[in-house]
Amino acid sequence: MIAFLKQAVEVALSGRNLFLTGGAGVGKSHTLRRIIGALQQRHGESAVAVTASTGTASVHLEPY
């Protein structure tokens, strides 16, 4: 994983706020799926809520 994306996962898991942005194909959705998976593993699936601001974003985050 690219260093800055790994750092984004670490920041999210630390409980701090995170704003993830970037151009197409840089790994935003991949990083979010990793964050979601790690949070679900740590706290349980029912404790992690996932939302998306657009329909396209929600498709990229499936199956969450």
N, C-alpha and C positions, 0 to 999 in steps of 0.2 A: 504494500500500500504506500502511496506517496506520503512523504513525511508530514505535509500540512494537513492531509486528510486524517492521518493517524492522530495528529494533535487535536483535530476537531473531535474525534471520538473520545479522547482522553478528557477534553474540556467538558463535553456533554456528560460523561460519566462522573465527573467531579461535582456535578450539581450546579455549575455556573451557567449563565446564559450564553447562548451561542447563536450567531447569525451566520448561516452558511450560504455563500453565494459564489457564482462563477459561471463561466460560459458553458455552452453545450458540450457534453462529452468529457468533462473534467472529473466526474465521479461523485457529484452531489447526491444523487439517488442511491448509489452504492453505499456511500458513507452514511446516509440516513438509515438505510436498511441495517447496517452494522450497529449503529447507535440503538435503534429500536430493539434489535435482537439481544444486544448486551443488557439493555434495561429490563427487558422481559425475563432474561435469565436471572438477573439480580433480584427483581422485585415480583416476578410472576406476570403472566400475560394479562390478567385482569386488572393489574395495577398500572398498566401503561396505555394511555389513550393516544391515538394517532389521528391527526386531522390534516387536511390539505386545502389550500386556498383556491385551487382550480380543479376542474375535472381531469385535466391532463396530469397534474401533479399527483392526483389520487391514483391514477393508473400506474404511474411510475413507482408508487409505493406499495402496490399489491404484493403480497396477499394481506397486508396489515389493514 
